[in-house]
Amino acid sequence: MGIRIHRAVVVACGALVAAALPAAAAPAGSGEVYLVQGIVGSTWDFSVDGDVVEEGVAAKEVLGALDLDAGSHRVEATSEDGTSVEAMVDVKAGESLDVVLHLPVDARKRAVLTSFVNDVAPVADGQTRLSIAHTAAVGPADIKVDGEVLFSDVASGEELTVVVPAGTYRVAVVPAATDDPPVLGPVDLPVTAGQLMRVFAIGVAERGTMDAVVHTLPVPVTGSDRAPGDVPGGTGGQHDVTPGGPTALAWGGAAAILGAVLLGCAGGRRRAAASDG
């Protein structure tokens, strides 16, 4: 079915085949795909194109990387009680994707699978890229820095990639437009340079299960005398693979701060999914 764990070997082999064939017959290439389990309190089995990738995957685990041929692939997740959800995921050659299993805002509804592009472009020396997706069953929230609301009404279903300087941030997330206690934080959080820090908010606020999955990938670093002194805004980028799902939105600095909060609360485990050759 085209699942390959050792991508470097596959690329090398593909280059040899391409050299032996006319340009028009060259292979279409492959993309790197990770499967993220974002439903707290349950285990799920994952398959791609009908072939089992891993069984009994707990919340916050990340499977992969899977090397999938460029094109459309059917990803399916089945819970221990037999509940099943599936989605078609379009993979582009050379692209890196996270496909996340998570609950919608209304936790009583069926789980969904949503894919997000991992931006692994270079960053300047002293910087890191935060890619944050709000995939929790919780309403809009305000983001506080040093006790003041800097960003308000951040909704579930929004996603952003933003570059920030390395450093420590003291942040908290509270229900929007209230003086209620924080949902997460406040915490002092270090942000490490030279990485893509992909953060997925998960859990159900009403059940007290708010948490996060943190998926970290290395990115190239370009030379720079020093890190910038502020946090710039960013741009969104999401592939929604569920009918009627959310549209990608730019959070600006709010998403970066939300990502930092979630980063300090929890980290995910990564499994290397079994290869079927």
C-alpha positions in Angstrom: 0.0 0.0 0.0 3.0 2.3 0.0 3.7 2.7 3.7 7.5 3.1 4.2 9.3 4.0 7.4 12.8 4.4 6.1 12.2 7.4 3.8 15.9 8.0 2.9 16.2 4.5 1.5 13.0 4.9 -0.5 14.1 8.3 -1.9 17.5 6.8 -3.0 15.8 3.9 -4.7 13.4 6.2 -6.4 16.3 8.3 -7.8 17.8 5.2 -9.4 14.6 4.2 -11.0 14.0 7.7 -12.2 17.4 7.8 -13.9 16.6 4.6 -15.8 13.2 5.8 -17.1 12.1 8.6 -19.4 11.2 11.8 -17.5 7.5 11.3 -18.2 7.5 8.0 -16.4 9.3 9.2 -13.3 7.7 8.2 -9.9 5.2 10.7 -8.5 7.2 10.9 -5.2 6.0 10.6 -1.6 5.1 12.6 1.5 5.7 12.2 5.2 2.6 11.6 7.3 2.2 11.3 11.1 -1.0 10.0 12.8 -1.9 11.8 16.1 -4.2 10.3 18.7 -6.0 13.3 20.3 -8.9 11.7 22.2 -8.3 11.5 26.0 -9.4 8.4 27.8 -9.7 5.9 25.0 -7.5 3.8 22.7 -7.8 3.6 18.9 -6.6 1.4 16.1 -5.3 3.2 13.0 -5.1 2.0 9.4 -4.2 3.5 6.0 -5.8 2.3 2.8 -7.2 -0.8 4.7 -3.8 -1.9 6.2 -3.3 -1.7 9.9 -0.7 0.7 11.1 -1.0 0.3 14.9 -3.5 -1.1 17.3 -4.4 0.2 20.8 -3.0 3.7 20.4 -3.4 5.8 23.6 -4.1 9.6 23.7 -1.1 11.8 22.9 0.7 9.2 20.9 2.2 10.0 17.5 2.6 7.3 14.9 5.2 7.7 12.1 6.7 9.0 10.1 4.8 7.1 7.4 6.1 7.5 3.8 3.0 7.5 1.6 2.9 7.8 -2.1 1.7 11.2 -3.4 -2.0 11.0 -4.0 -5.2 10.3 -2.0 -5.2 7.9 0.9 -7.9 6.6 3.2 -7.1 7.0 6.9 -9.4 5.2 9.4 -9.5 5.1 13.2 -11.5 2.6 15.2 -12.0 2.8 19.0 -12.2 -0.1 21.5 -16.0 0.1 21.5 -16.1 -0.3 17.7 -16.7 3.4 16.8 -15.1 4.2 13.5 -14.2 7.4 11.7 -12.4 7.8 8.3 -11.2 10.5 6.0 -9.5 10.8 2.6 -6.1 12.6 3.0 -4.3 14.1 0.0 -0.6 13.7 0.2 1.8 15.8 -1.9 5.3 14.8 -2.9 7.8 16.2 -0.4 5.1 17.4 2.1 4.9 16.7 5.8 1.5 16.2 7.4 0.0 15.5 10.8 -3.4 13.8 10.7 -5.1 14.3 14.0 -7.9 12.2 15.5 -9.9 14.6 17.8 -13.3 15.6 19.2 -15.2 18.5 17.7 -16.3 21.4 19.9 -19.5 19.4 20.9 -17.9 16.4 22.5 -21.1 14.4 22.2 -20.6 14.3 18.4 -18.6 11.8 16.4 -14.8 12.2 16.4 -13.1 13.7 13.3 -9.8 13.4 11.4 -8.2 16.6 10.3 -4.8 17.0 8.6 -2.3 19.9 9.1 0.7 20.8 7.1 4.0 20.8 9.0 6.1 23.8 8.0 9.7 22.6 8.1 11.2 25.6 6.2 14.4 27.1 7.7 14.3 29.5 10.6 16.8 32.1 11.7 19.4 31.4 14.4 17.8 31.8 17.8 14.2 31.3 16.6 11.7 28.4 16.5 8.5 27.8 14.6 5.3 27.1 16.6 2.5 25.5 14.7 -0.6 25.4 16.9 -4.0 23.8 16.3 -6.9 24.1 18.6 -8.5 20.6 18.4 -10.1 20.5 21.9 -13.8 20.4 22.8 -13.8 23.8 24.4 -15.3 27.2 23.6 -13.5 30.5 22.8 -10.7 31.5 25.2 -8.7 34.6 26.1 -4.9 34.5 26.3 -3.2 36.3 29.2 0.5 37.3 29.4 1.7 38.6 32.8 -1.9 38.7 33.9 -3.2 40.9 31.1 -5.4 39.8 28.2 -3.4 40.3 25.0 -5.5 38.2 22.7 -9.2 37.5 23.0 -11.9 35.1 21.7 -9.6 32.4 20.3 -11.9 29.7 18.9 -11.6 25.9 18.6 -10.8 24.8 15.1 -8.2 27.5 14.3 -4.6 26.8 13.4 -1.5 29.0 12.8 2.2 28.7 12.1 4.3 31.5 13.6 8.0 32.1 14.2 9.1 33.4 17.6 12.4 34.1 19.4 13.6 31.6 22.0 12.9 32.6 25.5 10.5 32.1 28.5 6.9 33.2 28.5 4.5 33.4 31.5 1.0 32.7 30.1 -2.5 31.5 30.9 -5.7 30.6 29.0 -9.0 31.6 30.5 -12.6 31.4 29.3 -13.3 34.3 26.9 -14.6 37.6 28.4 -14.7 36.3 32.0 -12.7 36.5 35.2 -13.0 32.7 35.7 -9.9 30.6 36.7 -7.5 29.6 33.9 -8.3 26.5 31.9 -4.5 26.1 31.5 -1.7 27.9 33.4 -0.3 30.3 34.4 3.1 28.8 33.8 6.6 30.0 32.9 7.5 28.3 29.6 10.8 28.0 27.8 10.7 28.0 24.0 13.7 26.2 22.4 15.2 27.4 19.1 15.8 25.5 15.9 12.6 23.4 15.8 9.1 23.0 14.6 7.0 22.7 17.7 3.6 21.4 16.6 1.0 21.7 19.4 -2.5 20.2 19.4 -4.9 21.2 22.2 -7.0 18.2 23.1 -9.5 17.1 25.7 -12.9 18.3 27.0 -13.0 21.3 29.3 -16.3 20.3 30.9 -14.8 17.0 32.0 -11.5 18.5 33.2 -9.5 16.6 30.6 -7.8 19.5 28.9 -4.3 18.5 27.7 -2.0 18.8 24.7 0.0 16.7 22.2 3.4 18.2 21.4 5.1 16.9 18.2 8.6 18.3 17.6 10.5 18.1 14.3 14.0 19.6 13.6 14.2 22.4 11.0 17.2 23.9 9.2 18.7 27.0 10.8 20.0 30.0 8.9 22.8 32.3 10.2 21.8 35.4 12.3 23.7 37.6 14.7 20.9 37.6 17.2 17.2 36.6 17.8 14.5 39.2 17.2 13.2 41.0 20.3 9.5 40.6 19.7 6.9 38.0 18.6 5.7 38.5 15.1 2.3 37.5 13.7 1.9 34.4 11.5 -0.2 32.9 8.8 -2.6 29.9 9.0 -2.4 26.7 6.9 -4.7 23.7 7.4 -6.0 20.9 5.3 -9.5 20.0 6.6 -10.4 16.5 5.6 -13.8 16.4 7.3 -17.0 17.5 5.5 -18.0 20.9 6.6 -14.9 21.2 8.8 -13.2 24.5 10.0 -11.5 26.9 7.6 -7.8 27.8 8.3 -7.5 31.1 10.2 -4.6 33.2 11.2 -4.4 33.6 15.0 -1.5 36.0 15.0 0.5 36.1 18.3 -2.4 34.6 20.2 -1.8 31.1 18.7 1.9 31.4 19.6 1.1 32.1 23.2 -1.6 29.3 23.3 1.0 27.0 21.9 3.4 27.9 24.6 0.8 27.2 27.3 0.0 23.8 25.9 3.7 23.0 25.4 4.3 23.5 29.1 1.4 21.3 30.1 2.2 18.0 28.4 4.3 16.2 25.8 3.3 13.4 23.5 5.0 10.1 22.8 5.9 9.0 19.3 5.8 5.5 18.0 7.5 4.3 14.8 4.7 2.6 13.0 5.3 -0.9 11.7 6.2 -1.2 8.1 4.4 -3.7 5.8 7.2 -3.3 3.2 
